Structure formats: structure tokens, C-alpha cells
Amino acid sequence: MYNVDGTFHVTDNTCLHRGGPLGDGFLEGPLITCPRHGWQYDVPTGHNLGNRALRVKTYPVLVEDGKVRIRI
């Protein structure tokens, strides 16, 4: 789960390159960088920055009554 400028986003945790843990990566603005080999993804869309045909799965997020809910 990521907080980008006050908006929550959720993606799969596995980098498409070599299975690195995206949740351990580095978030700068809307971009998450895999800690293993530096692949980058746009958090809101899941698209890979190097190849937009590649995409990690994203999940809808709803904040309701102070609770964050994720539709899986």
C-alpha cells in the first residue's frame, strides 16, 4: 500500500523483473523503485516505466469511516 499525496494505492508486491519486493522499494512521488534491480512502476496505474506494456496488478482502494478497504 502506498500513500501518494494523500491518496492510497495498492499494487502487487512482486516486481515483474525478478520478483523483488516492491513494498521494500523506494517511493518518490507516484513512482516505486524495486530495491533489487531498480525497475520502476507508476503506483496509480501499475505501468512499468521502461516498458508500458508491462504492468503490476493494482487494486481499488476505498477509505470509509477512517478505514482503508482494498478490493481483492
C-alpha positions in Angstrom: 0.0 0.0 0.0 1.3 3.5 -0.9 0.2 7.0 0.1 0.8 9.3 -2.9 -0.1 12.9 -2.0 -2.8 11.7 0.4 -4.3 9.1 -1.9 -3.9 5.4 -1.1 -2.9 3.0 -3.8 -2.3 -0.8 -3.7 -0.3 -2.9 -6.1 1.0 -6.4 -6.2 4.2 -6.6 -4.1 6.2 -8.6 -6.7 8.4 -6.8 -9.3 7.9 -8.3 -12.8 11.7 -8.4 -13.4 13.0 -10.9 -10.9 10.3 -11.0 -8.2 11.8 -8.2 -6.0 9.6 -7.0 -3.1 8.1 -3.7 -4.2 7.0 -2.9 -0.7 10.6 -2.7 0.3 11.3 -0.3 -2.5 11.7 3.5 -2.7 8.7 5.7 -3.3 9.2 9.1 -4.9 6.0 10.8 -5.8 4.0 8.3 -7.7 6.9 6.1 -8.6 8.0 2.9 -6.8 11.5 1.6 -7.5 12.3 -2.1 -6.9 15.1 -2.4 -4.4 16.7 -5.3 -6.3 17.4 -4.1 -9.8 15.8 -0.6 -10.0 12.7 -1.3 -12.1 10.2 1.5 -11.7 6.4 1.4 -11.7 3.8 4.1 -11.7 1.9 3.3 -8.5 -1.6 4.6 -9.6 -1.6 2.6 -12.9 0.9 -0.2 -12.2 2.7 0.5 -15.5 6.4 -0.2 -15.8 8.3 3.0 -16.8 10.7 1.1 -19.1 8.1 -0.8 -20.9 4.5 0.4 -20.6 3.2 -3.0 -21.9 4.3 -4.4 -18.5 2.1 -3.7 -15.6 1.8 -4.9 -12.0 -1.7 -5.5 -10.8 -3.4 -2.7 -9.0 -6.4 -2.9 -6.6 -9.2 -0.5 -5.9 -9.0 1.3 -2.6 -11.8 2.9 -0.6 -11.4 5.0 2.5 -14.6 4.9 4.5 -15.2 5.9 8.1 -11.5 6.2 8.7 -10.8 2.7 7.5 -8.9 1.7 4.3 -10.5 -1.0 2.4 -9.0 -2.9 -0.5 -11.0 -4.9 -3.1 -9.0 -8.0 -4.0 
